[in-house]
Each structure stands twice: as structure tokens, then as C-alpha cells.
Amino acid sequence: MKLLDPTRRFHRRAFLAGSATTAASLLFAEELFGAPDADSTKPNPALEQLGAIALAEAKKQGATYCDIRINRYRNQFSGYRLSPERGGSKTDEVPFVNDGTSFGFGVRVIAKGQWGFAASPLVTPAEIARITREAVTVAKANSVLQAQPVELAPTKGYVDRWTSPFQKDPFEVPVDEKLELLHGATRTVKKNPKVFSAFGGLFFHSEDKYFASTEGSSIQQLIIQSNPFLNANAVDSQKGISRDRSYQVAPQARGWEYVLMSNIGENARRIADEVVEHLSAPPVTAGKKDLVLLPSHLCLTIHESIGHSTELDRALGYEANYAGTSFLTTDKMGKFRVGSDVVNFFGDRTTEFGMSTVKYDDDGVKTMRFPIIEKGIFKHYQTIRDQAHLIGETESRGCCYADSWSSVPFQRMPNVWLAPSESDTTADDLIAGVDDGVLIEGTGSYSIDQQRYNFQFGGDAFWEIKGGKKRGMISRVAYQARTPDFWQACDAIAGRAYWQQYGLFNDGKGEPTQINAMSHGCAPSRFRQINVLVTD
């Protein structure tokens, strides 16, 4: 075998040829996906023609099932960081912009009862036929090693075109306008002389997705996601401590209009004042306390303790090597008490603006809303087509996703909602019922075991509650519990008017690791007598 010389330089001619190929590929992607037609309900015929090549070739090679995904992805991250110049008194103001695009296709087949997958960044008819043959070869090789054939839950074939709702494409907004917004906000934060550094960012993600299958589906979808944020850091050199405060805007499937709605500039002064207050705030007194948790904080606790523990592949041990397993084993389905009677969780990929919201998943299944926990009792796992029969169910919950055209689709977390109370309960009502407790906003550091059972969570900002009143800010707070004990301690949830969805952009799972995004919605919630720790 001849090894490549790692010191070898690219020749100019080869570099230019590669650049030309990449440019041509991106132009072709633009032709395929282009600007969405508001009146169109069907995929671009050019995409359908390419998809048909894979389906026909798979049948020719003896596959019993085939699907193809032709996808284009774009990520743009712009930001401003203001911090003191090393060894001087001047403030460095550093802008940055990262912008990248990925385009290609992946083919899945079932041949001799087993999955095969192959992918390529070269989207041409000849390459699609070749990669399909390769996927069939992989499936036949897998059949030698696998005893049980793949069993797919039935689904309808769909011909459709869907776009997530947005008013203005954030990728069409000039970068200068984005940086000007961030520069203004970070400078406002840094004006407070006790603030050490400020950092503001805008992250945008888009997915142009085409899916076709031998079951009759031909589906084109476009998803746009936006995430603005602002962070501040304060330092007390004499005491040797630092504290952070963030304006944590929930990432949502919206466009540029969402950035303007988030009011980053208007919140900058408040964040600066609160990070300074956090710096001088006294530490919490450890012990059993009542907690009132706001949606910006509770979203992460939901994600780690409920979202991950109810993934079926984890419960079956498929993710044990990397992501762990789950205390919610299949024998607990339908009878194990996770929470109190007021606790109701739903998996949902249909609610507007959710980060995992699509009309169809990467199995071609029309997405749905389904119960995970009802009145505290564990009811259903998150599933995909080849999992449903493993727990005696006959339909997928629509939770299939791949983070790239080159990734194998598998079960990923949907949006997971904690249902609000049907009453008019407010956050102030929850606080009024607490004699000694803590109000927590925003996410912070955390740890949780491999079964999603024992955990510890911090936050971004904390206030003492005494005698039913919110008092001053406190610091160094974390709480510790076991998942069922924690959710059984939930005695009250605010009403529907106070329900908010917060989201996470970077949930990792699988080997090789894939990243996906989802939202976790809830209203402010109260938990009784939780063990509170002093951190640091």
C-alpha cells in the first residue's frame, strides 16, 4: 500500500480544479433547491429525477427497500468579543464570521434483510447509481453478520413540499448589519467598568432536504433556525473570582425577524448590571430547599433526565458504548411512576418554531405529537420505523434524523414538552408558596450518570426566596437529585400563558457522533425539598 506524504503540497492546478468543482457543485445545489415557491406543494422535478435513479438501481440490484436523501446544509456564525488587551488597558474588539455549506446525498437500502448505506458529495446520475450499488453491497455483507431481518413499521407514501415558517431569510441579511447589531450590544455590556469581557453571537442553520423512497414518497423540506445570544463576564481580581451572566435567547426555527424580536441591545445593560451583582452575591446556604425553575433553566433538566432516558435505543443498550443506557427499561413502560400527577410530557415534532419540528422525518414518516409521560406514569418511547416492533407497537413516532447527507439516519430526540397547568397559576404564585428556596434562570454546568438517573444541575442566575418573596441574587448554587425523586417532587406548574420553548443546538449521539437540535417547552415549575449544594 502506498502511503500519502503528509508534507506534500497541493499544486496550483489541482487546487484550482478542486475549487472549480466545488463551485459547480454549489451552483447545482442552488438550481435544485433555489428559492421556495410559495404556491408549490410538490418537490422540484429535477430532484425527483435524481431520486428515481437510486430507486430504480436498488430494485435492479435486488434490494427490497431504498431511500435517498439529497441535502444541502448551511451554517453561519457571526460574533463580537470585547475583552481587555493582554498587558494593557485597551479593550480589544474582535469580530468574526464563519460561513460553510455542505451538499451531497446518501442512499439507504435493505437487501437480504439488512441495512446498507453509502453516500457521496458528487450529485450526478452516474454517481447516484454507483453509490446505490455500493449500499446494496454493504447490505449483503451485513446479512452475513445479522441474525434478525430488519422490520419496518408501515408508513404511507407522501408527495409534498414544506417550509418552516420564517419572514426573512437570515442568510440574505448583510454580514455588516449582523456585526453592527452585535457590536452595539457588546459595547453596552462592556461600558460597565466592572465587566471584564462581553461576547455576542448570531448562529443560523438551514437544511434543504429531499427524500424519496420505494414506498412512494417524494418530499422536499426547508428548515431555517436562528440563535442569538449575549454573554457577560465580571472579575474580582482581589478575591480571585469571576462570574458570568447570559441573555439566553431560545433558539427557534425562525428567520431574521426572530433576532429583532429577541431585543439583544435592549437587554445588554441589564445583563451587565446582573453579572456585577452576581460577582458580589453571597453563596447559597446548603440544604433541602424548594426550587422555582424558569423555562430557560428547566429546559436542560428536561433534556437530560427525560429526553434522553426515553430514547428507545438507549433503553435497549444500543447507545451504551458512547451515550449510555436508561433507567427506564422496557419492562417499566406503561407502569413506572416518573413524576407526580401534575407532570405530563409529550414528544412533538409538529409545534411551530420547534428546533426539531419538521413535517416528515428522515424515514419519510409524517411527524406527530405523542405522550411520553401521563400524570407521572411513563407511557411511550421515542421511536423510528425499524424500532417500533421491538416494543410491540405498529407505528413509528417519527423520530428519525441524520445530521448530514453523509450520516446514517437513526433515532434522535424530538421536541419534548412539559405540559403547563390548566389553571392561571403564575411564577409569582409559585414563589408565594415557598418559605425557603431558590429561583433559577438559565443553564449552567451539570452532570448526570449513564442511566440518566442521578444528576446535578447548576444555572446561570439565582435568587433567594424567603417568606414567599424573591430576594437578592445569590451564587454558587447547584441542586442534586435522582430523576424520579425530582419529578415526583414537582407540585405545581404555571399556566399556559407562561409556557415557553427553549432549545438546544448541539446534542451529540451515536458513533460516529451526530449532532441534532430540539426544543424543550415548559412553564415555570416548583419542586419541593430538593438537595441544594454550594459549588466551587
C-alpha angles and dihedrals in degrees: 000000000000112000121214115246106242090205093056113118125218115253115236092241092053091047093051092047091051092048091050091051091051092048091049090049092052092048090051090050089053090052092050098046105019123149112334117252106232091211097046119104096173133070123260107279090227090061091048091052091053092046092051090060092062094045093050094045092049091053090048090053093052100259116152093206136021138174131177129200118198106188142173122197131189130187125185124182120180127173152154126226122192118190138144118281110252109262094000144075098243120106116235112219109199122183123190139180129192118185125173139167132199127192132177146098141257130203126206123190139174113220126164087002097301140098123256126182137185134163143189140187090219106090104196132125093249093049093048090054091047095048091048090055089049091052090053090050090053091049093051090049090050091052090069091060103038122076100191122057120234112265118200124201109234121262135175123251113248133196107195149127122218136177127192111242117267135144100207128022105238091210089064093058111098115255090230090061091051093049092047090055092049094043091054093049096047092047090053090053093047093050088080101090092217093058111099100192142357130203129185128179146177120205122188128183131184133185123194103191133185122183129183129172141181087248090072103266123141110170133168120189136175122200124187121189130185133193123179120179143168129203133189131192127197126191133200103199095186094055093035095232136123132192134195133211125186137194094221108197112191110248109236141178094258138109137244091303088071091060089055091047091053092067096211093170093049091053096045097089092048092052090050092051093046096049088054090048089048089054092060097033116122119244120262119260107245122237143079110328141163115251130210106195122195122216093253088062104031091056091077094046089051091049097051102036103033107016096053098035092058097053106115096215089057092049089051092050097247092127097039095111095058116007100024133233134277137256086219097083119181094261088066095057111120097007114046117103110226099162145008123281091270092060115098122162129189134192108220137172095168107068114108117261095011114145091230094040116126133141094235131022126225090272089059090250117146106243125243148180114251137171119258099171124014120193088340096310121118108240114161143016127221106258146175132207099278093047105049096084091054089073097034097262126134102208138050119243089223097249100135118127142154122196094216142019085250095054128089111244114241141154113307132173118273124208105295116208130195104210116237124234117272088227129085092252113153133201088254089056090054091049092047089061094056122090097179119011152106133260112212129196129181133007128286140159120330144168131203132174126250093263094050089241111109117043148164125202134189127186145208101255134010136194129189119241116208127171093350094308133109107239133181129320118278131190146211094046129161132153130212132203148131115262099246093040090051097049092042087056090060105108102164141024127190121248132271094271089066097047114121134175120227123180148205123221103190114049109156126207141147136034112295086034118248126195127217138169132227141164129238115202127195145136124241108292137196127222124190127227102348120171109257121198135197108236132204 
